[in-house]
């Protein structure tokens, strides 16, 4: 993500809530402040329709971070 951002490509990471602490630790160790959106865990057992709804539910938050300056 940091590489893409450095090249001017807006980036937002999406992960489940299970990875909040890991994402914070990783960002701190790399000295970055990535744009992240966390969704309810787990996702691996969700149906296609449930995943589409999850994407729809978080679309606005992701878009807002993509266009943030």
C-alpha positions as a Python dict, from the first residue, in 0.01 Angstrom:
ca = {
    (1, 'X'): (0, 0, 0),
    (2, 'X'): (275, 244, 90),
    (3, 'X'): (440, 189, -249),
    (4, 'X'): (118, 257, -437),
    (5, 'X'): (47, 568, -231),
    (6, 'X'): (402, 694, -291),
    (7, 'X'): (331, 666, -664),
    (8, 'X'): (13, 869, -630),
    (9, 'X'): (-228, 576, -647),
    (10, 'X'): (-494, 606, -376),
    (11, 'X'): (-518, 286, -176),
    (12, 'X'): (-752, 152, 92),
    (13, 'X'): (-694, -176, 268),
    (14, 'X'): (-990, -391, 366),
    (15, 'X'): (-955, -657, 633),
    (16, 'X'): (-1167, -822, 897),
    (17, 'X'): (-1186, -703, 1255),
    (18, 'X'): (-968, -999, 1354),
    (19, 'X'): (-671, -810, 1206),
    (20, 'X'): (-713, -467, 1368),
    (21, 'X'): (-425, -511, 1612),
    (22, 'X'): (-200, -674, 1352),
    (23, 'X'): (-265, -395, 1104),
    (24, 'X'): (-184, -131, 1366),
    (25, 'X'): (138, -307, 1464),
    (26, 'X'): (243, -351, 1101),
    (27, 'X'): (172, 12, 1016),
    (28, 'X'): (363, 133, 1320),
    (29, 'X'): (665, -83, 1238),
    (30, 'X'): (667, 50, 881),
    (31, 'X'): (608, 409, 989),
    (32, 'X'): (296, 447, 777),
    (33, 'X'): (-63, 547, 840),
    (34, 'X'): (-262, 347, 585),
    (35, 'X'): (-627, 401, 505),
    (36, 'X'): (-804, 91, 635),
    (37, 'X'): (-1160, -31, 656),
    (38, 'X'): (-1243, -326, 879),
    (39, 'X'): (-1540, -555, 822),
    (40, 'X'): (-1697, -809, 1055),
    (41, 'X'): (-1501, -1136, 1089),
    (42, 'X'): (-1510, -1401, 948),
    (43, 'X'): (-1571, -1375, 575),
    (44, 'X'): (-1455, -1712, 440),
    (45, 'X'): (-1791, -1884, 499),
    (46, 'X'): (-2009, -1610, 351),
    (47, 'X'): (-2218, -1659, 41),
    (48, 'X'): (-2166, -1450, -271),
    (49, 'X'): (-2476, -1250, -183),
    (50, 'X'): (-2348, -1185, 169),
    (51, 'X'): (-2011, -1070, 32),
    (52, 'X'): (-2184, -837, -215),
    (53, 'X'): (-2388, -691, 71),
    (54, 'X'): (-2074, -649, 279),
    (55, 'X'): (-1910, -459, -8),
    (56, 'X'): (-2220, -243, -50),
    (57, 'X'): (-2231, -172, 325),
    (58, 'X'): (-1871, -45, 327),
    (59, 'X'): (-1852, 114, -16),
    (60, 'X'): (-1908, 471, 106),
    (61, 'X'): (-1637, 444, 373),
    (62, 'X'): (-1389, 301, 123),
    (63, 'X'): (-1470, 566, -137),
    (64, 'X'): (-1438, 845, 121),
    (65, 'X'): (-1088, 726, 209),
    (66, 'X'): (-994, 692, -160),
    (67, 'X'): (-1073, 1055, -236),
    (68, 'X'): (-942, 1201, 89),
    (69, 'X'): (-652, 1440, 40),
}
